[in-house]
Amino acid sequence: MTKTADSVWNECLSFIKDNIKPQAYKTWFEPIKPIKISGEALTIQVPSKFFYEWLEEHYIKLLRVSLQRELGKEAKLIYDVRMENTYSSNSPQTVKIPSSNRDPLKPQRVTVPLETKDRELRNPFVIPGFAKSKNRISTKSKLQF
């Protein structure tokens, strides 16, 4: 039996639907349309470049697993990004972008101590090793002009 883009994508969607929240599925996966399948590469159409970037950043691992279940270990995903042309009456352009097939970005770690023994905030502009200056300017000095 030959696989069509629709049948492969529908199988991927059923796997994805079981692994994410219904609202996320409705927002990010229902608008996607399968375009074609050639060998082990599935081309899907997404509404915008932002949509493509969001999928790559948040759902790439889930997409990879679902595609590999259907097309094998060498499965590839190609995005057909629809670019709206608002300046003329021409039909929208599309740009084909291959999936990066990378792991999702890891959150950056912050190295600020959140718990300290003393509750006083330290001055970040103090240079260690310099003693405090003993010359203070009096605010009550008499100025004559």
Rosetta blueprint (number, residue, H / E / L):
1 M L
2 T L
3 K L
4 T L
5 A H
6 D H
7 S H
8 V H
9 W H
10 N H
11 E H
12 C H
13 L H
14 S H
15 F H
16 I H
17 K H
18 D L
19 N L
20 I L
21 K L
22 P H
23 Q H
24 A H
25 Y H
26 K H
27 T H
28 W H
29 F L
30 E L
31 P L
32 I L
33 K E
34 P E
35 I E
36 K E
37 I E
38 S E
39 G L
40 E L
41 A E
42 L E
43 T E
44 I E
45 Q E
46 V E
47 P L
48 S L
49 K H
50 F H
51 F H
52 Y H
53 E H
54 W H
55 L H
56 E H
57 E H
58 H H
59 Y L
60 I H
61 K H
62 L H
63 L H
64 R H
65 V H
66 S H
67 L H
68 Q H
69 R H
70 E H
71 L H
72 G L
73 K L
74 E L
75 A L
76 K E
77 L E
78 I E
79 Y E
80 D E
81 V E
82 R E
83 M E
84 E L
85 N L
86 T L
87 Y L
88 S L
89 S L
90 N L
91 S L
92 P L
93 Q E
94 T E
95 V E
96 K E
97 I E
98 P E
99 S L
100 S L
101 N L
102 R L
103 D L
104 P L
105 L L
106 K L
107 P L
108 Q L
109 R L
110 V L
111 T L
112 V L
113 P L
114 L L
115 E L
116 T L
117 K L
118 D L
119 R L
120 E L
121 L L
122 R L
123 N L
124 P L
125 F L
126 V L
127 I L
128 P L
129 G L
130 F L
131 A L
132 K L
133 S L
134 K L
135 N L
136 R L
137 I L
138 S L
139 T L
140 K L
141 S L
142 K L
143 L L
144 Q L
145 F L
